[in-house]
Amino acid sequence: MIADCRALRAGLGMILALVLSGAAAPDLPPLPEPPLEGMENAVRERIEEARSELEALLDRPGAEDEELARAYGTLGEVTFTYGLYETARVALENALRLAPERLRWRYFLAVLHADDGRFPEAAELLEELARKPEPYVPALVRLGRLNLSRNRLDQAERWFQRALEEDPGAVAALHGLGMIAAERGNHRRAVETLERVLAAQPSATSVHYPLALALRALGERERARSHLELRGSGAVEIQDPWVDSLASHSAGSGIHMLAGNRATHLGRPAEAAQAFRRAVEAAPENLQARKALGAALARSGRPQEALSVYREVLVRDPDSPASHLNTGMLLARQGQLAEARDHLRRATELAPDYLKAWVNLAGVLSETGDLEDAADAAARAAELAPGDPEVRAQHGLLLARTGRPEEATRELEAALDASGALPPDRDRSVRLELARLLGRQGRYESAARRYAEVLERDPALEEAYFGRAMSLLLAREEAAARETLDEGLERLPESLALRHALARLLATATAAEVRDGDRALTLARQVMRSRATLPHAETVAMALAELGRFDEAVAWQERAIQEARRMGREEALPTLTRRLRRFEAGEPIRAPWGS
Amino acid sequence: MDGPMGSRLIISVLAGLSTLVMASRPAAAEVRDPEPIFVDRATETGLVFEHFNGASGELYMPEMMGPGAALFDYDGDGDLDVYLVQGQHLGPRADPDPDLTDRLYRNDLGPGGVGGGPEARFRDVTDRAGIRATVYGMGVVAGDTDADGFPDLYLANLGPNRFLRNRGDGTFEDVTASAGSGLDDRRWSIGGSLFDPDRDGDSDLWIINYLDFGFGRHRKCQTVTGAPDYCGPYAYEGEPDLLFRNRGDGTFEPAGSEAGIADRPGASLGVVTGDIDGDRWPDVYVAIDDEPNYLWRNRGDGTFTEEALLAGLALNREGEPEASMGIDLDDVDDDGDLDLFLTHLTQETNTLYLNQGDGLFRDATVPSGLGPPSWKHTGFGTSLFDYDNDGILDILVVNGAIRIMPEQMGDPGLPLKQPKQLYRGLGGGQFEDRTDRAGPVFQIPEVSRGAAFGDVDTDGDPDVVVGNNGTRARLLVNRRGQRNHWVGIEPLATARGAVDLGTLASVRTGDRTRRRRVQSDGSYASTNDPRALVGLGGEAGPVTVELLRPDGHRIRLAPVPSDRYYRIVPRSRGER
């Protein structure tokens, strides 16, 4: 392979030497050697083809200047197409020396100079073009833009106006006038002009921004804001058939890759997929093009096509971690979990630091019920990204599901302490799980605080009111528990669980100021009417006892005991009976949920 | 004098060169001078550092993004020391080389400078200082976080970041694990800023993160010819920045979520802090690569809101995002508010945003003259500074492409080399390109990234340390600034004893007032000397100095002589 490259370079050197030694016009400067190393074959062949044509002419005695000019011009166009500015510049300059009347090459040379930062040279060439009768309108527009960028506003204005005289539909010239007005602080005129630009070319969404700033300068903040919301990445396009014609020189996948990458960057996956498909067609061996195509198809909502592209990639490059990951993710989304798992596992084997692969593997393993393996994968992810709250959260939740509450608590607290933010839903579920875990570990005050955080984020979550109230009770904060249940019931009046909990607390709280027998009885009866259960019946009995109506309490409790026997709930009988004895002794209950 | 500390201030004269300047001379004329403005004195002064980028042919994006540098006085001896960030081997199976570590150079000023003044003399004290920074480094943030008077170091890495506490005895201690959760963030960090957004008298830490690059998801990109090339930022997802709140003792707690910045990822490459909207709360401006930049307005309650679009700071004048890298914030047009300068990619221009006084900005690149000369270059480290001490801010930009330049293929080093540039301020936000007079080192194409600005030889003008990728660092010593008068202001000490970054120093001579930010952030991946160095032109003074602290308190000093540095510290109780 190295030998091949050397041979190729030697060959190119010979070509160059021939070009230089055989120059029919000795005044023409030599062509810099274009750097062909690493180029795709199709591109290199296209450049070599143009050079060979030139070489043949230079070898041929008596070649006409016009023929040579065409060959230099073609080589200039081809190398310009591929951004090989040094070669392109000299080739185009030579072409123009031989055929000064060829405006097209003069124009390309001007564009090249401008692209390469040689603004005075570009302006000079464009002015020559602009002085011609029936000038090429894009040249006028570019001249306007060049002058604008060099703060020559009067000249810029003249060229934009001239472009509009030649072509009243030249939106880019109108845009230039709008920008000049903005530079001059003539914001009213800027607004009027840029609005006309947008009316003529609504796809030029970037124009909303200078328009918004002009409105801002006029004090019209609301209109400015509405234009800022409409702002996008669409640029004002110059209709430039000469530059467009350079596409005929394009070969290989590079140009299409660039277009695809740009479209991806701009959030246009369908357009990107189209460009990447062209890249694959131009260079079937280009694996990056196939991978990019797969990704673009997936993003455009075409998972089956994407999957098929990735499968092709994996045939050609079975050790690509990213392709295994993408295949795995697509399969997982389609419910093909076993195959997804295998691809994701392979991705982690090939790239042990591949965080995304570990995270997705953990997710799929969790869905397949392999919780221990899922937790292990999540642990690996957490090692790789200890500061990533999402990764720590996933690990923590899996630890909770595998019955490791203390480790899970530590991990979820780390997730919340990490400096990144979790998405709101995830944040809430992490705090909720953490609250549950803390409660189970007897850390009631901490649990109550976490439930409160959940309620700040979702004030309509019944479990959080209930969990917080229970945690507070267990932390001997009866008043706060009552307050929580009151708030919950106000927010969720249909909640039977909250109504019942409040009824029982009001009937049985240790603190007299928390108890309210009348309200407890009302609530307990409402609950009982909605759903007659043993606990609900008991709560009625407790409320009656709190009001001193012990005979009624005893009657309710006896009915509850009979019902428990009828239902075969033998395990409930000792508690029910113990409470019955208290009622019979004229004592209310002071432990709402058992001990 | 008045201010929060009453009239009880001690003005400490730290260094001066009054013997070198003639009190009555006119401003140095801007005539063509054969002597270069800057000369590279790295080798001669002992600042011998070779950056290792770990390039292996795989074109991993991080290999071309470092390194940064810091100018800071780690040993408190009154001169600037240098910290240079090192790379490492790159790749999924690369073993770190323990010899590849960031390096600390102590400055022992000696004779040999311009006009018989001092010249920097550097000694590598890395080992003695106990610094073992072998993670692939990108940038460095230096500043006193625990109010002990000695600047600490936060190292922004590709991989776990590190926090090194300065013990004050010439050594550093790695306290990453003990100083706060999340300080060891493993994302690809570039640099950051120490500032005081809650105005509680200590420095909090803002860290900028770039992309979610990983070797397992390394993408291969190409040019239009199909030749391999480095990827652009679109190849990866942007990462959110980090904010750590100082507990007052140099330990930190994560505050990004509460502050509202954590759910806005972006490919951050530069950050500056200061009161951009004039409400006396320090704001944060973040330069984002190829996406709209962020202006984080400080609401004064611990939270920030992103408002760059309406402020006119998100995009260029055409409404297009630019690939923003280097950055600085200062009063370019002497109208009393802070303006912004940003460096950008080849075929974009560097951009100057002028503050209109109400926190709303206009893109003033076209009239500034900064656009066309920057078109061909990809700018990284930069500063608004006054190299000739004429009282008007100038600009230096260090460049280096991020896309392979085909004509450099086969040359040693990465084929991304570009020359540095110097612009002279003309006043009113206008500049002219003075690169051709800047010195031979400006003509040498290099892959320059970080640049730290500060008065290395204590002669009253700004010098520059340049972090070059894959090659040696440069020390650009200023040979021009001594011809004019100047005054230097050190950061104030806060009530807690930490330095008060974010003060705005105003220096008045005659009817002219010049304002400069007292801060160390900006540039790219680097930390500047936080002292404000204010050029006075030919006006010898005395000068009136007023300091506006971040909390709105003003301190006015009686007129003081020029050509000296001043440190203003609160008197302790009972002191006369």
HADDOCK unambig.tbl for C-alpha pairs under 7 A between the chains (distance, minus, plus):
assign (segid A and resid 35 and name CA) (segid B and resid 406 and name CA) 5.83 0.50 0.50
assign (segid A and resid 35 and name CA) (segid B and resid 407 and name CA) 6.33 0.50 0.50
assign (segid A and resid 38 and name CA) (segid B and resid 227 and name CA) 4.57 0.50 0.50
assign (segid A and resid 38 and name CA) (segid B and resid 228 and name CA) 6.60 0.50 0.50
assign (segid A and resid 39 and name CA) (segid B and resid 225 and name CA) 5.35 0.50 0.50
assign (segid A and resid 39 and name CA) (segid B and resid 226 and name CA) 5.12 0.50 0.50
assign (segid A and resid 39 and name CA) (segid B and resid 227 and name CA) 4.34 0.50 0.50
assign (segid A and resid 40 and name CA) (segid B and resid 225 and name CA) 6.26 0.50 0.50
assign (segid A and resid 40 and name CA) (segid B and resid 226 and name CA) 4.96 0.50 0.50
assign (segid A and resid 40 and name CA) (segid B and resid 227 and name CA) 6.44 0.50 0.50
assign (segid A and resid 43 and name CA) (segid B and resid 225 and name CA) 6.01 0.50 0.50
assign (segid A and resid 82 and name CA) (segid B and resid 224 and name CA) 5.96 0.50 0.50
assign (segid A and resid 82 and name CA) (segid B and resid 225 and name CA) 5.89 0.50 0.50
assign (segid A and resid 115 and name CA) (segid B and resid 347 and name CA) 6.75 0.50 0.50
assign (segid A and resid 116 and name CA) (segid B and resid 376 and name CA) 6.23 0.50 0.50
assign (segid A and resid 117 and name CA) (segid B and resid 372 and name CA) 6.89 0.50 0.50
assign (segid A and resid 117 and name CA) (segid B and resid 375 and name CA) 5.61 0.50 0.50
assign (segid A and resid 117 and name CA) (segid B and resid 376 and name CA) 5.32 0.50 0.50
assign (segid A and resid 149 and name CA) (segid B and resid 366 and name CA) 5.67 0.50 0.50
assign (segid A and resid 149 and name CA) (segid B and resid 371 and name CA) 6.87 0.50 0.50
assign (segid A and resid 149 and name CA) (segid B and resid 372 and name CA) 6.99 0.50 0.50
assign (segid A and resid 150 and name CA) (segid B and resid 366 and name CA) 6.41 0.50 0.50
assign (segid A and resid 150 and name CA) (segid B and resid 372 and name CA) 6.63 0.50 0.50
assign (segid A and resid 151 and name CA) (segid B and resid 366 and name CA) 5.33 0.50 0.50
assign (segid A and resid 151 and name CA) (segid B and resid 367 and name CA) 5.51 0.50 0.50
assign (segid A and resid 206 and name CA) (segid B and resid 318 and name CA) 7.00 0.50 0.50
assign (segid A and resid 206 and name CA) (segid B and resid 319 and name CA) 4.98 0.50 0.50
assign (segid A and resid 206 and name CA) (segid B and resid 320 and name CA) 6.42 0.50 0.50
assign (segid A and resid 207 and name CA) (segid B and resid 318 and name CA) 6.84 0.50 0.50
assign (segid A and resid 207 and name CA) (segid B and resid 319 and name CA) 6.22 0.50 0.50
assign (segid A and resid 209 and name CA) (segid B and resid 319 and name CA) 4.92 0.50 0.50
assign (segid A and resid 210 and name CA) (segid B and resid 317 and name CA) 6.22 0.50 0.50
assign (segid A and resid 210 and name CA) (segid B and resid 318 and name CA) 6.16 0.50 0.50
assign (segid A and resid 210 and name CA) (segid B and resid 319 and name CA) 6.00 0.50 0.50
assign (segid A and resid 213 and name CA) (segid B and resid 312 and name CA) 6.80 0.50 0.50
assign (segid A and resid 233 and name CA) (segid B and resid 320 and name CA) 6.85 0.50 0.50
assign (segid A and resid 253 and name CA) (segid B and resid 226 and name CA) 6.37 0.50 0.50
assign (segid A and resid 254 and name CA) (segid B and resid 222 and name CA) 6.59 0.50 0.50
assign (segid A and resid 254 and name CA) (segid B and resid 223 and name CA) 5.92 0.50 0.50
assign (segid A and resid 254 and name CA) (segid B and resid 224 and name CA) 3.93 0.50 0.50
assign (segid A and resid 254 and name CA) (segid B and resid 225 and name CA) 5.18 0.50 0.50
assign (segid A and resid 254 and name CA) (segid B and resid 226 and name CA) 4.36 0.50 0.50
assign (segid A and resid 255 and name CA) (segid B and resid 224 and name CA) 4.51 0.50 0.50
assign (segid A and resid 258 and name CA) (segid B and resid 224 and name CA) 6.40 0.50 0.50
assign (segid A and resid 265 and name CA) (segid B and resid 234 and name CA) 5.52 0.50 0.50
assign (segid A and resid 288 and name CA) (segid B and resid 220 and name CA) 6.77 0.50 0.50
assign (segid A and resid 321 and name CA) (segid B and resid 216 and name CA) 6.41 0.50 0.50
assign (segid A and resid 322 and name CA) (segid B and resid 217 and name CA) 5.75 0.50 0.50
assign (segid A and resid 351 and name CA) (segid B and resid 216 and name CA) 4.96 0.50 0.50
assign (segid A and resid 353 and name CA) (segid B and resid 216 and name CA) 6.33 0.50 0.50
assign (segid A and resid 354 and name CA) (segid B and resid 214 and name CA) 6.93 0.50 0.50
assign (segid A and resid 354 and name CA) (segid B and resid 216 and name CA) 4.93 0.50 0.50
assign (segid A and resid 385 and name CA) (segid B and resid 186 and name CA) 6.35 0.50 0.50
assign (segid A and resid 387 and name CA) (segid B and resid 182 and name CA) 5.59 0.50 0.50
assign (segid A and resid 387 and name CA) (segid B and resid 185 and name CA) 5.41 0.50 0.50
assign (segid A and resid 387 and name CA) (segid B and resid 186 and name CA) 6.92 0.50 0.50
assign (segid A and resid 417 and name CA) (segid B and resid 254 and name CA) 6.86 0.50 0.50
assign (segid A and resid 418 and name CA) (segid B and resid 182 and name CA) 6.11 0.50 0.50
assign (segid A and resid 418 and name CA) (segid B and resid 254 and name CA) 6.59 0.50 0.50
assign (segid A and resid 419 and name CA) (segid B and resid 182 and name CA) 6.61 0.50 0.50
assign (segid A and resid 419 and name CA) (segid B and resid 242 and name CA) 6.23 0.50 0.50
assign (segid A and resid 419 and name CA) (segid B and resid 254 and name CA) 4.93 0.50 0.50
assign (segid A and resid 419 and name CA) (segid B and resid 255 and name CA) 6.23 0.50 0.50
assign (segid A and resid 419 and name CA) (segid B and resid 256 and name CA) 5.19 0.50 0.50
assign (segid A and resid 419 and name CA) (segid B and resid 257 and name CA) 6.01 0.50 0.50
assign (segid A and resid 420 and name CA) (segid B and resid 256 and name CA) 6.36 0.50 0.50
assign (segid A and resid 420 and name CA) (segid B and resid 257 and name CA) 5.95 0.50 0.50
assign (segid A and resid 420 and name CA) (segid B and resid 262 and name CA) 4.89 0.50 0.50
assign (segid A and resid 421 and name CA) (segid B and resid 257 and name CA) 5.21 0.50 0.50
assign (segid A and resid 421 and name CA) (segid B and resid 262 and name CA) 5.10 0.50 0.50
assign (segid A and resid 421 and name CA) (segid B and resid 263 and name CA) 5.69 0.50 0.50
